Amino acid sequence: MLFDIRTIVGALLGSYGVILIITGLVGDRAAEEAKTGGININIWAGVAMTAVALVFLAWTLLRPVHVPGEPEAVQPDSEDA
């Protein structure tokens, strides 16, 4: 599960999402909000990225990758010989 690409993508999106949420809460400046029409885009983008990260991680937990084992060797019947 550690090297599943869904885990890596979910972790990256989640970490960037948390960083954007913190940036939106701490660095709230009126000049930046004027550029986006009064919307704190860092918070909304962070929430969206965190939500997508949770979907990726839930997908990983609910549908894990199953590596097939080695196929069993067919044993010849002793009666057929």
C-alpha positions as a LaTeX table, in Angstrom:
\begin{tabular}{lrrr}
\hline
Residue & $x$ (\AA) & $y$ (\AA) & $z$ (\AA) \\
\hline
Met1 & 0.00 & 0.00 & 0.00 \\
Leu2 & 2.92 & 2.37 & 0.62 \\
Phe3 & 4.10 & 2.42 & $-2.99$ \\
Asp4 & 0.63 & 2.65 & $-4.52$ \\
Ile5 & 0.43 & 5.75 & $-6.72$ \\
Arg6 & $-2.91$ & 6.69 & $-5.16$ \\
Thr7 & $-1.24$ & 6.98 & $-1.76$ \\
Ile8 & 1.50 & 9.23 & $-3.10$ \\
Val9 & $-0.92$ & 11.48 & $-5.02$ \\
Gly10 & $-3.26$ & 11.67 & $-2.03$ \\
Ala11 & $-0.44$ & 12.60 & 0.32 \\
Leu12 & 0.87 & 15.31 & $-2.01$ \\
Leu13 & $-2.55$ & 16.82 & $-2.62$ \\
Gly14 & $-3.32$ & 16.69 & 1.09 \\
Ser15 & $-0.11$ & 18.40 & 2.10 \\
Tyr16 & $-0.54$ & 21.16 & $-0.51$ \\
Gly17 & $-4.16$ & 21.55 & 0.54 \\
Val18 & $-3.26$ & 22.00 & 4.20 \\
Ile19 & $-0.56$ & 24.52 & 3.25 \\
Leu20 & $-3.09$ & 26.51 & 1.21 \\
Ile21 & $-5.64$ & 26.47 & 4.04 \\
Ile22 & $-3.05$ & 27.75 & 6.51 \\
Thr23 & $-1.92$ & 30.40 & 4.02 \\
Gly24 & $-5.50$ & 31.49 & 3.50 \\
Leu25 & $-6.14$ & 31.80 & 7.22 \\
Val26 & $-2.89$ & 33.53 & 8.13 \\
Gly27 & $-2.13$ & 35.64 & 5.07 \\
Asp28 & $-5.54$ & 37.22 & 4.52 \\
Arg29 & $-4.84$ & 40.48 & 2.74 \\
Ala30 & $-7.38$ & 42.80 & 1.16 \\
Ala31 & $-5.20$ & 43.37 & $-1.92$ \\
Glu32 & $-5.15$ & 39.64 & $-2.70$ \\
Glu33 & $-8.91$ & 39.32 & $-2.23$ \\
Ala34 & $-9.49$ & 42.28 & $-4.54$ \\
Lys35 & $-7.77$ & 40.32 & $-7.34$ \\
Thr36 & $-10.15$ & 37.39 & $-6.90$ \\
Gly37 & $-13.37$ & 39.34 & $-6.46$ \\
Gly38 & $-13.53$ & 39.18 & $-2.66$ \\
Ile39 & $-13.04$ & 35.42 & $-2.42$ \\
Asn40 & $-10.22$ & 33.94 & $-0.36$ \\
Ile41 & $-9.11$ & 31.56 & $-3.08$ \\
Asn42 & $-6.38$ & 29.95 & $-0.96$ \\
Ile43 & $-8.92$ & 28.55 & 1.48 \\
Trp44 & $-11.24$ & 27.29 & $-1.24$ \\
Ala45 & $-8.45$ & 25.71 & $-3.27$ \\
Gly46 & $-7.02$ & 24.15 & $-0.09$ \\
Val47 & $-10.38$ & 22.68 & 0.89 \\
Ala48 & $-10.87$ & 21.28 & $-2.62$ \\
Met49 & $-7.39$ & 19.76 & $-2.71$ \\
Thr50 & $-7.82$ & 18.25 & 0.74 \\
Ala51 & $-11.17$ & 16.76 & $-0.27$ \\
Val52 & $-9.66$ & 15.19 & $-3.39$ \\
Ala53 & $-6.79$ & 13.84 & $-1.26$ \\
Leu54 & $-9.28$ & 12.20 & 1.10 \\
Val55 & $-11.02$ & 10.60 & $-1.89$ \\
Phe56 & $-7.70$ & 9.19 & $-3.13$ \\
Leu57 & $-6.81$ & 7.82 & 0.30 \\
Ala58 & $-10.29$ & 6.34 & 0.79 \\
Trp59 & $-10.01$ & 4.74 & $-2.65$ \\
Thr60 & $-6.70$ & 3.20 & $-1.61$ \\
Leu61 & $-8.16$ & 1.80 & 1.60 \\
Leu62 & $-11.41$ & 0.55 & 0.09 \\
Arg63 & $-9.93$ & $-0.99$ & $-3.07$ \\
Pro64 & $-6.38$ & $-2.16$ & $-2.25$ \\
Val65 & $-4.13$ & $-3.57$ & $-4.95$ \\
His66 & $-4.04$ & $-7.35$ & $-4.93$ \\
Val67 & $-0.90$ & $-8.86$ & $-6.38$ \\
Pro68 & $-1.69$ & $-12.26$ & $-7.81$ \\
Gly69 & 0.38 & $-15.14$ & $-6.51$ \\
Glu70 & 2.20 & $-17.65$ & $-8.63$ \\
Pro71 & $-0.11$ & $-19.96$ & $-10.55$ \\
Glu72 & $-0.29$ & $-23.47$ & $-9.26$ \\
Ala73 & 1.51 & $-26.05$ & $-11.36$ \\
Val74 & $-0.78$ & $-28.56$ & $-12.99$ \\
Gln75 & $-0.04$ & $-32.03$ & $-11.66$ \\
Pro76 & $-0.43$ & $-34.78$ & $-14.28$ \\
Asp77 & $-2.77$ & $-37.54$ & $-13.26$ \\
Ser78 & $-1.05$ & $-40.85$ & $-12.65$ \\
Glu79 & $-3.98$ & $-42.66$ & $-14.29$ \\
Asp80 & $-3.49$ & $-40.86$ & $-17.63$ \\
Ala81 & 0.11 & $-42.03$ & $-18.05$ \\
\hline
\end{tabular}
